[in-house]
């Protein structure tokens, strides 16, 4: 427990940190660190904490999406289908 921080300040740190996923998670962590959760109440505070939690979650999604390979805008064609006409190509058997 950092004696220089209030429970409210630590709650905001936890919301920004990314390890907690909900306000109850923040409260649980605060209790584990020896803080009182008596100040962590009210619609306005919950809204602020949820906003920080969601902002961090969306940053994670953006980061993971940017690491995905680029997808071609052109649809893939199945084997045996002419890409121009979208019709099946005749099947040709190889001579023996």
Secondary structure, DSSP 8 states (H G I E B T S, - for coil): --TTS-HHHHHHHHHHHSS--SHHHHHHHHHHTT---TT--SHHHHHHHHHHHHHHHHHHHHHHHHTS----SS----TTB-TTT--B--------
